[in-house]
Amino acid sequence: MEPTPQNSTAHECPDCHALAADLEAHKRWHSRIVHDLAVAVEKEVERRTRTP
Ligand SMILES: [Zn+2]
């Protein structure tokens, strides 16, 4: 039996379907991760395309 969190404060994230107590903060965390990922990928692509 797994306990199902039925807290009224927990919301399911529409993006990753994780239960977040603070969906606003979770979404902010999402955009931050996505931004960091985008920057990292951009740097990696730039590094690969640039031949020394
Ligand atoms: Zn999420």
mmCIF file of the protein (N, C-alpha, C, O) and its ligand, coordinates in Angstrom:
data_MODEL
# 
_entry.id   MODEL 
# 
loop_
_entity.id 
_entity.type 
_entity.pdbx_number_of_molecules 
1 polymer     1 
2 non-polymer 1 
# 
_entity_poly.entity_id                      1 
_entity_poly.type                           'polypeptide(L)' 
_entity_poly.nstd_linkage                   no 
_entity_poly.nstd_monomer                   no 
_entity_poly.pdbx_seq_one_letter_code       MEPTPQNSTAHECPDCHALAADLEAHKRWHSRIVHDLAVAVEKEVERRTRTP 
_entity_poly.pdbx_seq_one_letter_code_can   MEPTPQNSTAHECPDCHALAADLEAHKRWHSRIVHDLAVAVEKEVERRTRTP 
_entity_poly.pdbx_strand_id                 A 
# 
loop_
_entity_poly_seq.entity_id 
_entity_poly_seq.num 
_entity_poly_seq.mon_id 
_entity_poly_seq.hetero 
1 1  MET n 
1 2  GLU n 
1 3  PRO n 
1 4  THR n 
1 5  PRO n 
1 6  GLN n 
1 7  ASN n 
1 8  SER n 
1 9  THR n 
1 10 ALA n 
1 11 HIS n 
1 12 GLU n 
1 13 CYS n 
1 14 PRO n 
1 15 ASP n 
1 16 CYS n 
1 17 HIS n 
1 18 ALA n 
1 19 LEU n 
1 20 ALA n 
1 21 ALA n 
1 22 ASP n 
1 23 LEU n 
1 24 GLU n 
1 25 ALA n 
1 26 HIS n 
1 27 LYS n 
1 28 ARG n 
1 29 TRP n 
1 30 HIS n 
1 31 SER n 
1 32 ARG n 
1 33 ILE n 
1 34 VAL n 
1 35 HIS n 
1 36 ASP n 
1 37 LEU n 
1 38 ALA n 
1 39 VAL n 
1 40 ALA n 
1 41 VAL n 
1 42 GLU n 
1 43 LYS n 
1 44 GLU n 
1 45 VAL n 
1 46 GLU n 
1 47 ARG n 
1 48 ARG n 
1 49 THR n 
1 50 ARG n 
1 51 THR n 
1 52 PRO n 
# 
loop_
_struct_asym.id 
_struct_asym.entity_id 
A 1 
B 2 
# 
loop_
_chem_comp.id 
_chem_comp.type 
_chem_comp.mon_nstd_flag 
ALA 'L-peptide linking' y 
ARG 'L-peptide linking' y 
ASN 'L-peptide linking' y 
ASP 'L-peptide linking' y 
CYS 'L-peptide linking' y 
GLN 'L-peptide linking' y 
GLU 'L-peptide linking' y 
HIS 'L-peptide linking' y 
ILE 'L-peptide linking' y 
LEU 'L-peptide linking' y 
LYS 'L-peptide linking' y 
MET 'L-peptide linking' y 
PRO 'L-peptide linking' y 
SER 'L-peptide linking' y 
THR 'L-peptide linking' y 
TRP 'L-peptide linking' y 
VAL 'L-peptide linking' y 
ZN  non-polymer         . 
# 
_pdbx_entity_nonpoly.entity_id   2 
_pdbx_entity_nonpoly.name        ? 
_pdbx_entity_nonpoly.comp_id     ZN 
# 
_pdbx_nonpoly_scheme.asym_id         B 
_pdbx_nonpoly_scheme.entity_id       2 
_pdbx_nonpoly_scheme.mon_id          ZN 
_pdbx_nonpoly_scheme.ndb_seq_num     1 
_pdbx_nonpoly_scheme.pdb_seq_num     101 
_pdbx_nonpoly_scheme.auth_seq_num    101 
_pdbx_nonpoly_scheme.pdb_mon_id      ZN 
_pdbx_nonpoly_scheme.auth_mon_id     ZN 
_pdbx_nonpoly_scheme.pdb_strand_id   A 
_pdbx_nonpoly_scheme.pdb_ins_code    . 
# 
loop_
_atom_site.group_PDB 
_atom_site.id 
_atom_site.type_symbol 
_atom_site.label_atom_id 
_atom_site.label_alt_id 
_atom_site.label_comp_id 
_atom_site.label_asym_id 
_atom_site.label_entity_id 
_atom_site.label_seq_id 
_atom_site.pdbx_PDB_ins_code 
_atom_site.Cartn_x 
_atom_site.Cartn_y 
_atom_site.Cartn_z 
_atom_site.occupancy 
_atom_site.B_iso_or_equiv 
_atom_site.pdbx_formal_charge 
_atom_site.auth_seq_id 
_atom_site.auth_comp_id 
_atom_site.auth_asym_id 
_atom_site.auth_atom_id 
_atom_site.pdbx_PDB_model_num 
ATOM   1   N  N  . MET A 1 1  ? 0.851  -1.209 0.000   1.00 0.00 ? 1   MET A N  1 
ATOM   2   C  CA . MET A 1 1  ? 0.000  0.000  0.000   1.00 0.00 ? 1   MET A CA 1 
ATOM   3   C  C  . MET A 1 1  ? 0.878  1.247  0.000   1.00 0.00 ? 1   MET A C  1 
ATOM   4   O  O  . MET A 1 1  ? 1.654  1.463  0.930   1.00 0.00 ? 1   MET A O  1 
ATOM   5   N  N  . GLU A 1 2  ? 0.759  2.035  -1.003  1.00 0.00 ? 2   GLU A N  1 
ATOM   6   C  CA . GLU A 1 2  ? 1.520  3.270  -1.011  1.00 0.00 ? 2   GLU A CA 1 
ATOM   7   C  C  . GLU A 1 2  ? 0.611  4.436  -0.624  1.00 0.00 ? 2   GLU A C  1 
ATOM   8   O  O  . GLU A 1 2  ? -0.508 4.585  -1.115  1.00 0.00 ? 2   GLU A O  1 
ATOM   9   N  N  . PRO A 1 3  ? 1.133  5.228  0.254   1.00 0.00 ? 3   PRO A N  1 
ATOM   10  C  CA . PRO A 1 3  ? 0.315  6.359  0.730   1.00 0.00 ? 3   PRO A CA 1 
ATOM   11  C  C  . PRO A 1 3  ? 0.147  7.411  -0.352  1.00 0.00 ? 3   PRO A C  1 
ATOM   12  O  O  . PRO A 1 3  ? 1.133  7.900  -0.903  1.00 0.00 ? 3   PRO A O  1 
ATOM   13  N  N  . THR A 1 4  ? -1.063 7.752  -0.651  1.00 0.00 ? 4   THR A N  1 
ATOM   14  C  CA . THR A 1 4  ? -1.328 8.772  -1.659  1.00 0.00 ? 4   THR A CA 1 
ATOM   15  C  C  . THR A 1 4  ? -1.526 10.117 -0.973  1.00 0.00 ? 4   THR A C  1 
ATOM   16  O  O  . THR A 1 4  ? -2.452 10.302 -0.182  1.00 0.00 ? 4   THR A O  1 
ATOM   17  N  N  . PRO A 1 5  ? -0.657 11.027 -1.286  1.00 0.00 ? 5   PRO A N  1 
ATOM   18  C  CA . PRO A 1 5  ? -0.776 12.355 -0.667  1.00 0.00 ? 5   PRO A CA 1 
ATOM   19  C  C  . PRO A 1 5  ? -2.020 13.083 -1.152  1.00 0.00 ? 5   PRO A C  1 
ATOM   20  O  O  . PRO A 1 5  ? -2.148 13.412 -2.332  1.00 0.00 ? 5   PRO A O  1 
ATOM   21  N  N  . GLN A 1 6  ? -2.900 13.318 -0.251  1.00 0.00 ? 6   GLN A N  1 
ATOM   22  C  CA . GLN A 1 6  ? -4.145 14.004 -0.612  1.00 0.00 ? 6   GLN A CA 1 
ATOM   23  C  C  . GLN A 1 6  ? -4.215 15.368 0.069   1.00 0.00 ? 6   GLN A C  1 
ATOM   24  O  O  . GLN A 1 6  ? -5.281 15.838 0.467   1.00 0.00 ? 6   GLN A O  1 
ATOM   25  N  N  . ASN A 1 7  ? -3.057 15.974 0.187   1.00 0.00 ? 7   ASN A N  1 
ATOM   26  C  CA . ASN A 1 7  ? -3.059 17.288 0.819   1.00 0.00 ? 7   ASN A CA 1 
ATOM   27  C  C  . ASN A 1 7  ? -3.722 18.317 -0.084  1.00 0.00 ? 7   ASN A C  1 
ATOM   28  O  O  . ASN A 1 7  ? -3.577 18.279 -1.306  1.00 0.00 ? 7   ASN A O  1 
ATOM   29  N  N  . SER A 1 8  ? -4.421 19.198 0.511   1.00 0.00 ? 8   SER A N  1 
ATOM   30  C  CA . SER A 1 8  ? -5.092 20.235 -0.283  1.00 0.00 ? 8   SER A CA 1 
ATOM   31  C  C  . SER A 1 8  ? -4.078 21.227 -0.827  1.00 0.00 ? 8   SER A C  1 
ATOM   32  O  O  . SER A 1 8  ? -4.357 21.979 -1.761  1.00 0.00 ? 8   SER A O  1 
ATOM   33  N  N  . THR A 1 9  ? -2.876 21.212 -0.214  1.00 0.00 ? 9   THR A N  1 
ATOM   34  C  CA . THR A 1 9  ? -1.847 22.149 -0.654  1.00 0.00 ? 9   THR A CA 1 
ATOM   35  C  C  . THR A 1 9  ? -1.011 21.566 -1.791  1.00 0.00 ? 9   THR A C  1 
ATOM   36  O  O  . THR A 1 9  ? -0.293 22.299 -2.470  1.00 0.00 ? 9   THR A O  1 
ATOM   37  N  N  . ALA A 1 10 ? -1.100 20.248 -2.003  1.00 0.00 ? 10  ALA A N  1 
ATOM   38  C  CA . ALA A 1 10 ? -0.306 19.617 -3.043  1.00 0.00 ? 10  ALA A CA 1 
ATOM   39  C  C  . ALA A 1 10 ? -1.012 19.717 -4.386  1.00 0.00 ? 10  ALA A C  1 
ATOM   40  O  O  . ALA A 1 10 ? -2.192 19.395 -4.517  1.00 0.00 ? 10  ALA A O  1 
ATOM   41  N  N  . HIS A 1 11 ? -0.267 20.168 -5.369  1.00 0.00 ? 11  HIS A N  1 
ATOM   42  C  CA . HIS A 1 11 ? -0.818 20.291 -6.719  1.00 0.00 ? 11  HIS A CA 1 
ATOM   43  C  C  . HIS A 1 11 ? 0.030  19.466 -7.680  1.00 0.00 ? 11  HIS A C  1 
ATOM   44  O  O  . HIS A 1 11 ? 1.245  19.359 -7.519  1.00 0.00 ? 11  HIS A O  1 
ATOM   45  N  N  . GLU A 1 12 ? -0.621 18.889 -8.674  1.00 0.00 ? 12  GLU A N  1 
ATOM   46  C  CA . GLU A 1 12 ? 0.123  18.109 -9.648  1.00 0.00 ? 12  GLU A CA 1 
ATOM   47  C  C  . GLU A 1 12 ? 0.631  19.028 -10.744 1.00 0.00 ? 12  GLU A C  1 
ATOM   48  O  O  . GLU A 1 12 ? -0.114 19.805 -11.341 1.00 0.00 ? 12  GLU A O  1 
ATOM   49  N  N  . CYS A 1 13 ? 1.939  18.906 -10.988 1.00 0.00 ? 13  CYS A N  1 
ATOM   50  C  CA . CYS A 1 13 ? 2.543  19.729 -12.027 1.00 0.00 ? 13  CYS A CA 1 
ATOM   51  C  C  . CYS A 1 13 ? 2.081  19.243 -13.399 1.00 0.00 ? 13  CYS A C  1 
ATOM   52  O  O  . CYS A 1 13 ? 2.188  18.052 -13.691 1.00 0.00 ? 13  CYS A O  1 
ATOM   53  N  N  . PRO A 1 14 ? 1.572  20.133 -14.241 1.00 0.00 ? 14  PRO A N  1 
ATOM   54  C  CA . PRO A 1 14 ? 1.118  19.732 -15.569 1.00 0.00 ? 14  PRO A CA 1 
ATOM   55  C  C  . PRO A 1 14 ? 2.261  19.337 -16.485 1.00 0.00 ? 14  PRO A C  1 
ATOM   56  O  O  . PRO A 1 14 ? 2.043  18.692 -17.511 1.00 0.00 ? 14  PRO A O  1 
ATOM   57  N  N  . ASP A 1 15 ? 3.471  19.717 -16.124 1.00 0.00 ? 15  ASP A N  1 
ATOM   58  C  CA . ASP A 1 15 ? 4.624  19.442 -16.985 1.00 0.00 ? 15  ASP A CA 1 
ATOM   59  C  C  . ASP A 1 15 ? 5.258  18.097 -16.672 1.00 0.00 ? 15  ASP A C  1 
ATOM   60  O  O  . ASP A 1 15 ? 5.520  17.311 -17.582 1.00 0.00 ? 15  ASP A O  1 
ATOM   61  N  N  . CYS A 1 16 ? 5.509  17.820 -15.386 1.00 0.00 ? 16  CYS A N  1 
ATOM   62  C  CA . CYS A 1 16 ? 6.203  16.584 -15.032 1.00 0.00 ? 16  CYS A CA 1 
ATOM   63  C  C  . CYS A 1 16 ? 5.354  15.699 -14.133 1.00 0.00 ? 16  CYS A C  1 
ATOM   64  O  O  . CYS A 1 16 ? 5.809  14.640 -13.700 1.00 0.00 ? 16  CYS A O  1 
ATOM   65  N  N  . HIS A 1 17 ? 4.134  16.116 -13.848 1.00 0.00 ? 17  HIS A N  1 
ATOM   66  C  CA . HIS A 1 17 ? 3.172  15.330 -13.071 1.00 0.00 ? 17  HIS A CA 1 
ATOM   67  C  C  . HIS A 1 17 ? 3.692  15.010 -11.674 1.00 0.00 ? 17  HIS A C  1 
ATOM   68  O  O  . HIS A 1 17 ? 3.316  14.000 -11.079 1.00 0.00 ? 17  HIS A O  1 
ATOM   69  N  N  . ALA A 1 18 ? 4.548  15.869 -11.163 1.00 0.00 ? 18  ALA A N  1 
ATOM   70  C  CA . ALA A 1 18 ? 5.019  15.687 -9.799  1.00 0.00 ? 18  ALA A CA 1 
ATOM   71  C  C  . ALA A 1 18 ? 4.128  16.484 -8.858  1.00 0.00 ? 18  ALA A C  1 
ATOM   72  O  O  . ALA A 1 18 ? 3.625  17.554 -9.200  1.00 0.00 ? 18  ALA A O  1 
ATOM   73  N  N  . LEU A 1 19 ? 3.947  15.928 -7.655  1.00 0.00 ? 19  LEU A N  1 
ATOM   74  C  CA . LEU A 1 19 ? 3.123  16.627 -6.687  1.00 0.00 ? 19  LEU A CA 1 
ATOM   75  C  C  . LEU A 1 19 ? 3.973  17.675 -5.985  1.00 0.00 ? 19  LEU A C  1 
ATOM   76  O  O  . LEU A 1 19 ? 4.928  17.349 -5.281  1.00 0.00 ? 19  LEU A O  1 
ATOM   77  N  N  . ALA A 1 20 ? 3.619  18.909 -6.182  1.00 0.00 ? 20  ALA A N  1 
ATOM   78  C  CA . ALA A 1 20 ? 4.370  19.998 -5.594  1.00 0.00 ? 20  ALA A CA 1 
ATOM   79  C  C  . ALA A 1 20 ? 3.496  20.726 -4.581  1.00 0.00 ? 20  ALA A C  1 
ATOM   80  O  O  . ALA A 1 20 ? 2.358  21.103 -4.858  1.00 0.00 ? 20  ALA A O  1 
ATOM   81  N  N  . ALA A 1 21 ? 4.068  20.907 -3.407  1.00 0.00 ? 21  ALA A N  1 
ATOM   82  C  CA . ALA A 1 21 ? 3.331  21.624 -2.368  1.00 0.00 ? 21  ALA A CA 1 
ATOM   83  C  C  . ALA A 1 21 ? 3.172  23.086 -2.770  1.00 0.00 ? 21  ALA A C  1 
ATOM   84  O  O  . ALA A 1 21 ? 2.143  23.711 -2.514  1.00 0.00 ? 21  ALA A O  1 
ATOM   85  N  N  . ASP A 1 22 ? 4.208  23.610 -3.400  1.00 0.00 ? 22  ASP A N  1 
ATOM   86  C  CA . ASP A 1 22 ? 4.170  24.990 -3.878  1.00 0.00 ? 22  ASP A CA 1 
ATOM   87  C  C  . ASP A 1 22 ? 4.358  24.963 -5.392  1.00 0.00 ? 22  ASP A C  1 
ATOM   88  O  O  . ASP A 1 22 ? 5.480  24.950 -5.897  1.00 0.00 ? 22  ASP A O  1 
ATOM   89  N  N  . LEU A 1 23 ? 3.246  24.956 -6.092  1.00 0.00 ? 23  LEU A N  1 
ATOM   90  C  CA . LEU A 1 23 ? 3.316  24.824 -7.548  1.00 0.00 ? 23  LEU A CA 1 
ATOM   91  C  C  . LEU A 1 23 ? 3.983  26.044 -8.189  1.00 0.00 ? 23  LEU A C  1 
ATOM   92  O  O  . LEU A 1 23 ? 4.674  25.923 -9.200  1.00 0.00 ? 23  LEU A O  1 
ATOM   93  N  N  . GLU A 1 24 ? 3.771  27.207 -7.597  1.00 0.00 ? 24  GLU A N  1 
ATOM   94  C  CA . GLU A 1 24 ? 4.389  28.427 -8.139  1.00 0.00 ? 24  GLU A CA 1 
ATOM   95  C  C  . GLU A 1 24 ? 5.909  28.311 -8.103  1.00 0.00 ? 24  GLU A C  1 
ATOM   96  O  O  . GLU A 1 24 ? 6.592  28.600 -9.086  1.00 0.00 ? 24  GLU A O  1 
ATOM   97  N  N  . ALA A 1 25 ? 6.425  27.882 -6.949  1.00 0.00 ? 25  ALA A N  1 
ATOM   98  C  CA . ALA A 1 25 ? 7.868  27.727 -6.805  1.00 0.00 ? 25  ALA A CA 1 
ATOM   99  C  C  . ALA A 1 25 ? 8.370  26.609 -7.706  1.00 0.00 ? 25  ALA A C  1 
ATOM   100 O  O  . ALA A 1 25 ? 9.450  26.701 -8.289  1.00 0.00 ? 25  ALA A O  1 
ATOM   101 N  N  . HIS A 1 26 ? 7.577  25.560 -7.812  1.00 0.00 ? 26  HIS A N  1 
ATOM   102 C  CA . HIS A 1 26 ? 7.959  24.436 -8.663  1.00 0.00 ? 26  HIS A CA 1 
ATOM   103 C  C  . HIS A 1 26 ? 8.066  24.872 -10.111 1.00 0.00 ? 26  HIS A C  1 
ATOM   104 O  O  . HIS A 1 26 ? 8.994  24.477 -10.817 1.00 0.00 ? 26  HIS A O  1 
ATOM   105 N  N  . LYS A 1 27 ? 7.123  25.684 -10.553 1.00 0.00 ? 27  LYS A N  1 
ATOM   106 C  CA . LYS A 1 27 ? 7.152  26.168 -11.937 1.00 0.00 ? 27  LYS A CA 1 
ATOM   107 C  C  . LYS A 1 27 ? 8.337  27.100 -12.158 1.00 0.00 ? 27  LYS A C  1 
ATOM   108 O  O  . LYS A 1 27 ? 8.960  27.097 -13.219 1.00 0.00 ? 27  LYS A O  1 
ATOM   109 N  N  . ARG A 1 28 ? 8.634  27.897 -11.132 1.00 0.00 ? 28  ARG A N  1 
ATOM   110 C  CA . ARG A 1 28 ? 9.799  28.781 -11.235 1.00 0.00 ? 28  ARG A CA 1 
ATOM   111 C  C  . ARG A 1 28 ? 11.067 27.938 -11.340 1.00 0.00 ? 28  ARG A C  1 
ATOM   112 O  O  . ARG A 1 28 ? 11.977 28.250 -12.108 1.00 0.00 ? 28  ARG A O  1 
ATOM   113 N  N  . TRP A 1 29 ? 11.104 26.856 -10.547 1.00 0.00 ? 29  TRP A N  1 
ATOM   114 C  CA . TRP A 1 29 ? 12.239 25.931 -10.586 1.00 0.00 ? 29  TRP A CA 1 
ATOM   115 C  C  . TRP A 1 29 ? 12.359 25.318 -11.981 1.00 0.00 ? 29  TRP A C  1 
ATOM   116 O  O  . TRP A 1 29 ? 13.460 25.155 -12.507 1.00 0.00 ? 29  TRP A O  1 
ATOM   117 N  N  . HIS A 1 30 ? 11.220 24.983 -12.566 1.00 0.00 ? 30  HIS A N  1 
ATOM   118 C  CA . HIS A 1 30 ? 11.183 24.427 -13.910 1.00 0.00 ? 30  HIS A CA 1 
ATOM   119 C  C  . HIS A 1 30 ? 11.836 25.385 -14.913 1.00 0.00 ? 30  HIS A C  1 
ATOM   120 O  O  . HIS A 1 30 ? 12.745 25.008 -15.652 1.00 0.00 ? 30  HIS A O  1 
ATOM   121 N  N  . SER A 1 31 ? 11.364 26.601 -14.923 1.00 0.00 ? 31  SER A N  1 
ATOM   122 C  CA . SER A 1 31 ? 11.871 27.568 -15.904 1.00 0.00 ? 31  SER A CA 1 
ATOM   123 C  C  . SER A 1 31 ? 13.358 27.803 -15.696 1.00 0.00 ? 31  SER A C  1 
ATOM   124 O  O  . SER A 1 31 ? 14.103 28.043 -16.646 1.00 0.00 ? 31  SER A O  1 
ATOM   125 N  N  . ARG A 1 32 ? 13.780 27.730 -14.435 1.00 0.00 ? 32  ARG A N  1 
ATOM   126 C  CA . ARG A 1 32 ? 15.197 27.927 -14.143 1.00 0.00 ? 32  ARG A CA 1 
ATOM   127 C  C  . ARG A 1 32 ? 16.014 26.763 -14.702 1.00 0.00 ? 32  ARG A C  1 
ATOM   128 O  O  . ARG A 1 32 ? 17.061 26.969 -15.315 1.00 0.00 ? 32  ARG A O  1 
ATOM   129 N  N  . ILE A 1 33 ? 15.529 25.542 -14.488 1.00 0.00 ? 33  ILE A N  1 
ATOM   130 C  CA . ILE A 1 33 ? 16.212 24.351 -14.998 1.00 0.00 ? 33  ILE A CA 1 
ATOM   131 C  C  . ILE A 1 33 ? 16.266 24.398 -16.522 1.00 0.00 ? 33  ILE A C  1 
ATOM   132 O  O  . ILE A 1 33 ? 17.305 24.138 -17.130 1.00 0.00 ? 33  ILE A O  1 
ATOM   133 N  N  . VAL A 1 34 ? 15.131 24.735 -17.125 1.00 0.00 ? 34  VAL A N  1 
ATOM   134 C  CA . VAL A 1 34 ? 15.060 24.805 -18.579 1.00 0.00 ? 34  VAL A CA 1 
ATOM   135 C  C  . VAL A 1 34 ? 16.031 25.856 -19.098 1.00 0.00 ? 34  VAL A C  1 
ATOM   136 O  O  . VAL A 1 34 ? 16.697 25.650 -20.112 1.00 0.00 ? 34  VAL A O  1 
ATOM   137 N  N  . HIS A 1 35 ? 16.108 26.983 -18.399 1.00 0.00 ? 35  HIS A N  1 
ATOM   138 C  CA . HIS A 1 35 ? 17.014 28.050 -18.817 1.00 0.00 ? 35  HIS A CA 1 
ATOM   139 C  C  . HIS A 1 35 ? 18.463 27.582 -18.713 1.00 0.00 ? 35  HIS A C  1 
ATOM   140 O  O  . HIS A 1 35 ? 19.256 27.771 -19.636 1.00 0.00 ? 35  HIS A O  1 
ATOM   141 N  N  . ASP A 1 36 ? 18.800 26.963 -17.563 1.00 0.00 ? 36  ASP A N  1 
ATOM   142 C  CA . ASP A 1 36 ? 20.163 26.465 -17.370 1.00 0.00 ? 36  ASP A CA 1 
ATOM   143 C  C  . ASP A 1 36 ? 20.515 25.422 -18.423 1.00 0.00 ? 36  ASP A C  1 
ATOM   144 O  O  . ASP A 1 36 ? 21.622 25.413 -18.962 1.00 0.00 ? 36  ASP A O  1 
ATOM   145 N  N  . LEU A 1 37 ? 19.554 24.542 -18.708 1.00 0.00 ? 37  LEU A N  1 
ATOM   146 C  CA . LEU A 1 37 ? 19.774 23.509 -19.719 1.00 0.00 ? 37  LEU A CA 1 
ATOM   147 C  C  . LEU A 1 37 ? 20.003 24.138 -21.084 1.00 0.00 ? 37  LEU A C  1 
ATOM   148 O  O  . LEU A 1 37 ? 20.911 23.740 -21.813 1.00 0.00 ? 37  LEU A O  1 
ATOM   149 N  N  . ALA A 1 38 ? 19.193 25.105 -21.423 1.00 0.00 ? 38  ALA A N  1 
ATOM   150 C  CA . ALA A 1 38 ? 19.310 25.771 -22.711 1.00 0.00 ? 38  ALA A CA 1 
ATOM   151 C  C  . ALA A 1 38 ? 20.674 26.431 -22.847 1.00 0.00 ? 38  ALA A C  1 
ATOM   152 O  O  . ALA A 1 38 ? 21.301 26.354 -23.904 1.00 0.00 ? 38  ALA A O  1 
ATOM   153 N  N  . VAL A 1 39 ? 21.131 27.075 -21.791 1.00 0.00 ? 39  VAL A N  1 
ATOM   154 C  CA . VAL A 1 39 ? 22.435 27.738 -21.815 1.00 0.00 ? 39  VAL A CA 1 
ATOM   155 C  C  . VAL A 1 39 ? 23.545 26.707 -21.957 1.00 0.00 ? 39  VAL A C  1 
ATOM   156 O  O  . VAL A 1 39 ? 24.493 26.906 -22.718 1.00 0.00 ? 39  VAL A O  1 
ATOM   157 N  N  . ALA A 1 40 ? 23.426 25.600 -21.220 1.00 0.00 ? 40  ALA A N  1 
ATOM   158 C  CA . ALA A 1 40 ? 24.446 24.545 -21.269 1.00 0.00 ? 40  ALA A CA 1 
ATOM   159 C  C  . ALA A 1 40 ? 24.511 23.921 -22.657 1.00 0.00 ? 40  ALA A C  1 
ATOM   160 O  O  . ALA A 1 40 ? 25.595 23.701 -23.196 1.00 0.00 ? 40  ALA A O  1 
ATOM   161 N  N  . VAL A 1 41 ? 23.350 23.639 -23.230 1.00 0.00 ? 41  VAL A N  1 
ATOM   162 C  CA . VAL A 1 41 ? 23.307 23.047 -24.571 1.00 0.00 ? 41  VAL A CA 1 
ATOM   163 C  C  . VAL A 1 41 ? 23.886 24.020 -25.588 1.00 0.00 ? 41  VAL A C  1 
ATOM   164 O  O  . VAL A 1 41 ? 24.625 23.630 -26.492 1.00 0.00 ? 41  VAL A O  1 
ATOM   165 N  N  . GLU A 1 42 ? 23.538 25.285 -25.426 1.00 0.00 ? 42  GLU A N  1 
ATOM   166 C  CA . GLU A 1 42 ? 24.031 26.292 -26.361 1.00 0.00 ? 42  GLU A CA 1 
ATOM   167 C  C  . GLU A 1 42 ? 25.560 26.362 -26.318 1.00 0.00 ? 42  GLU A C  1 
ATOM   168 O  O  . GLU A 1 42 ? 26.221 26.457 -27.352 1.00 0.00 ? 42  GLU A O  1 
ATOM   169 N  N  . LYS A 1 43 ? 26.105 26.312 -25.100 1.00 0.00 ? 43  LYS A N  1 
ATOM   170 C  CA . LYS A 1 43 ? 27.558 26.364 -24.946 1.00 0.00 ? 43  LYS A CA 1 
ATOM   171 C  C  . LYS A 1 43 ? 28.215 25.129 -25.557 1.00 0.00 ? 43  LYS A C  1 
ATOM   172 O  O  . LYS A 1 43 ? 29.250 25.216 -26.217 1.00 0.00 ? 43  LYS A O  1 
ATOM   173 N  N  . GLU A 1 44 ? 27.580 23.964 -25.316 1.00 0.00 ? 44  GLU A N  1 
ATOM   174 C  CA . GLU A 1 44 ? 28.127 22.712 -25.836 1.00 0.00 ? 44  GLU A CA 1 
ATOM   175 C  C  . GLU A 1 44 ? 28.112 22.717 -27.358 1.00 0.00 ? 44  GLU A C  1 
ATOM   176 O  O  . GLU A 1 44 ? 29.086 22.315 -27.994 1.00 0.00 ? 44  GLU A O  1 
ATOM   177 N  N  . VAL A 1 45 ? 27.022 23.165 -27.933 1.00 0.00 ? 45  VAL A N  1 
ATOM   178 C  CA . VAL A 1 45 ? 26.906 23.225 -29.397 1.00 0.00 ? 45  VAL A CA 1 
ATOM   179 C  C  . VAL A 1 45 ? 27.949 24.186 -29.956 1.00 0.00 ? 45  VAL A C  1 
ATOM   180 O  O  . VAL A 1 45 ? 28.592 23.909 -30.968 1.00 0.00 ? 45  VAL A O  1 
ATOM   181 N  N  . GLU A 1 46 ? 28.101 25.307 -29.283 1.00 0.00 ? 46  GLU A N  1 
ATOM   182 C  CA . GLU A 1 46 ? 29.081 26.302 -29.741 1.00 0.00 ? 46  GLU A CA 1 
ATOM   183 C  C  . GLU A 1 46 ? 30.495 25.717 -29.684 1.00 0.00 ? 46  GLU A C  1 
ATOM   184 O  O  . GLU A 1 46 ? 31.324 25.941 -30.565 1.00 0.00 ? 46  GLU A O  1 
ATOM   185 N  N  . ARG A 1 47 ? 30.735 24.954 -28.604 1.00 0.00 ? 47  ARG A N  1 
ATOM   186 C  CA . ARG A 1 47 ? 32.064 24.368 -28.425 1.00 0.00 ? 47  ARG A CA 1 
ATOM   187 C  C  . ARG A 1 47 ? 32.335 23.316 -29.506 1.00 0.00 ? 47  ARG A C  1 
ATOM   188 O  O  . ARG A 1 47 ? 33.455 23.193 -30.003 1.00 0.00 ? 47  ARG A O  1 
ATOM   189 N  N  . ARG A 1 48 ? 31.284 22.558 -29.860 1.00 0.00 ? 48  ARG A N  1 
ATOM   190 C  CA . ARG A 1 48 ? 31.470 21.495 -30.853 1.00 0.00 ? 48  ARG A CA 1 
ATOM   191 C  C  . ARG A 1 48 ? 31.627 22.048 -32.258 1.00 0.00 ? 48  ARG A C  1 
ATOM   192 O  O  . ARG A 1 48 ? 32.420 21.540 -33.051 1.00 0.00 ? 48  ARG A O  1 
ATOM   193 N  N  . THR A 1 49 ? 30.865 23.093 -32.562 1.00 0.00 ? 49  THR A N  1 
ATOM   194 C  CA . THR A 1 49 ? 30.907 23.634 -33.909 1.00 0.00 ? 49  THR A CA 1 
ATOM   195 C  C  . THR A 1 49 ? 32.177 24.434 -34.139 1.00 0.00 ? 49  THR A C  1 
ATOM   196 O  O  . THR A 1 49 ? 32.650 24.579 -35.266 1.00 0.00 ? 49  THR A O  1 
ATOM   197 N  N  . ARG A 1 50 ? 32.715 24.947 -33.042 1.00 0.00 ? 50  ARG A N  1 
ATOM   198 C  CA . ARG A 1 50 ? 33.951 25.734 -33.170 1.00 0.00 ? 50  ARG A CA 1 
ATOM   199 C  C  . ARG A 1 50 ? 35.159 24.813 -33.202 1.00 0.00 ? 50  ARG A C  1 
ATOM   200 O  O  . ARG A 1 50 ? 35.447 24.149 -32.206 1.00 0.00 ? 50  ARG A O  1 
ATOM   201 N  N  . THR A 1 51 ? 35.858 24.755 -34.295 1.00 0.00 ? 51  THR A N  1 
ATOM   202 C  CA . THR A 1 51 ? 37.024 23.887 -34.418 1.00 0.00 ? 51  THR A CA 1 
ATOM   203 C  C  . THR A 1 51 ? 38.292 24.684 -34.120 1.00 0.00 ? 51  THR A C  1 
ATOM   204 O  O  . THR A 1 51 ? 38.556 25.702 -34.759 1.00 0.00 ? 51  THR A O  1 
ATOM   205 N  N  . PRO A 1 52 ? 39.059 24.223 -33.165 1.00 0.00 ? 52  PRO A N  1 
ATOM   206 C  CA . PRO A 1 52 ? 40.272 24.929 -32.792 1.00 0.00 ? 52  PRO A CA 1 
ATOM   207 C  C  . PRO A 1 52 ? 41.379 24.838 -33.825 1.00 0.00 ? 52  PRO A C  1 
ATOM   208 O  O  . PRO A 1 52 ? 42.458 25.396 -33.625 1.00 0.00 ? 52  PRO A O  1 
HETATM 209 ZN ZN . ZN  B 2 .  ? 7.052  19.958 -12.690 1.00 0.00 2 101 ZN  A ZN 1 
# 
